[in-house]
Each structure stands twice: as structure tokens, then as C-alpha cells.
Amino acid sequence: MDIIVAIDLIDGKCVRLIQGDFRKKKIYNKDPLEIALTLENYGISRLHLVDLDGAKKGRVIHWKILEKIAKYTHLIIDFGGGIHSEKDIRTVFENGGHMATVGSLAVKKPFLIKEWISTYGEDKILLGVDIKNNKIAIDGWTQFIDFPFFDFLQEKSNHGVKKIFCTDISRDGILSGPSFLLYKKIIEKFPNIDFIASGGISNMDDVNKLFNFGCSGVIIGKAIYENKISLFDIQDWIEKTIKK
């Protein structure tokens, strides 16, 4: 299981939102590269870079930050937020992104995702499904659609999607613990998908439980920035659990 740290970007700064609300943001660092370098120094190899401005505007905005982090670190970066066109996805890959995270587009233009998987390969596309009260959120968590969640996942699986992460927005940014039952059910229903848990992770017990569920990755954000999980603890966990 990969420990994946999230860096969310607004105005080029590292921020965290509470339950996806853009009005409730906290700035943690004005230099995302500084954070990325620190993460790498503690043995973290995966970065979840989210362009929140891009998600709202419908196009990739912070590609220069992606380019800089890719240039100065060896982190494996998945980049999401505002990927709505062929130009956007090329921008991500041309500037050092290893994976393109797509969310809203998978709802609005489902067959485009199928085309991209055919063009770039299944390992290059990471589907992000964000839900709240069992409704799928799109456009930077500003709109919700009525599409049965598991039917949606089945459709994407049929289209060739092999990598999925799911965020329960109601738990995101409040350190209340992840949606264990939901994630366990997803893994049971879709055993051939690499599933990444996101939202609500607040301590290393959460990480261990998700590891034991069979998650292929876990995205951690606010718990690190609020010092609920230390980078020392993550480094120790990686060395003892992953590299043993």
C-alpha cells in the first residue's frame, strides 16, 4: 500500500478545505515545492497534487507547480483538477505528471476516459470519485448528480479503469476517520481495481486498518499538516510495513 500525501493548491499555495467548502480554507504553506521536498526526505514516494483553482475553472491552472515539483523531486505525482480536454491531459503529462486524475469529466464525457485509457494506458489514468450523502460530486465539489455510486464504478470498470480513489466529502478535512465500511464494500465488489482511500484519515491506526482491508493506497492530507500524523511515523511505517 502506498502512502500518498495530498497537496491542494489555491492561488499557488498549499491549502486544505473543510468538507470541500472553498469558503473554509486554511493556508499551510506558500511554497508547495518546499513541502514536496520535505515529504521525499521522509521516504514518501507518492504525491497527490490537486489544482483546486483548475477544478473550479474547468482547465488546468497550476501546471507550472507540477513542472517544478517534477523537476526537483523524484516523487510519483498524480495531478488532478481541471482536466477537461486533450490539451489538459497533455499538459499534465508534458510537465511531469505520472498519472492524470479525472473526476468530473468521467461523469460529463464518460467515453473520453475510455479513449484516454486506450491512448495513454490504464496505469496513467486515476479516477477520483468524490461523494457526499451517497451523491457524486463534480466541478470542484460544487455540484452533485444522481447516479448510483456502485453503478458508476461498474461502468468505469467496464471502460477499463483500473485505478480509483474515493473521497467521502463529509469526512474530508475534519479528521473524523475514513469511511471504513464504504471502502471495504468497494474493495469487495471490485477486487481487480487498485483502490485508494481518501478523506478523514486522522492517525496511523486508520492507516493500518485500511492496509488490512486491502487498499492499494491511502491519501493523507490535513492529518499531516495539523501534526496528527508525523512524518516520522509515516517513515517508520513505510520502513517496517512496506520495505520489510
HUTA-V778728 format. One record per run of one state. SS is the DSSP state (h for helix, s for strand, l for the rest). FROM is the first residue (numbers start at 1). TO is the last residue. If there is no record, write none. Layout:
<<SS:FROM:TO> <SS:FROM:TO>>
This chain:
<<l:1:1> <s:2:10> <l:11:12> <s:13:18> <l:19:20> <s:21:29> <l:30:31> <h:32:41> <l:42:45> <s:46:51> <h:52:57> <l:58:62> <h:63:72> <l:73:75> <s:76:80> <l:81:85> <h:86:94> <l:95:98> <s:99:102> <l:103:103> <h:104:108> <l:109:109> <h:110:120> <l:121:121> <h:122:124> <s:125:132> <l:133:134> <s:135:138> <l:139:142> <s:143:145> <l:146:148> <h:149:158> <l:159:162> <s:163:168> <h:169:171> <l:172:179> <h:180:189> <l:190:193> <s:194:198> <l:199:203> <h:204:213> <l:214:216> <s:217:220> <l:221:221> <h:222:225> <l:226:230> <h:231:242> <l:243:244>>
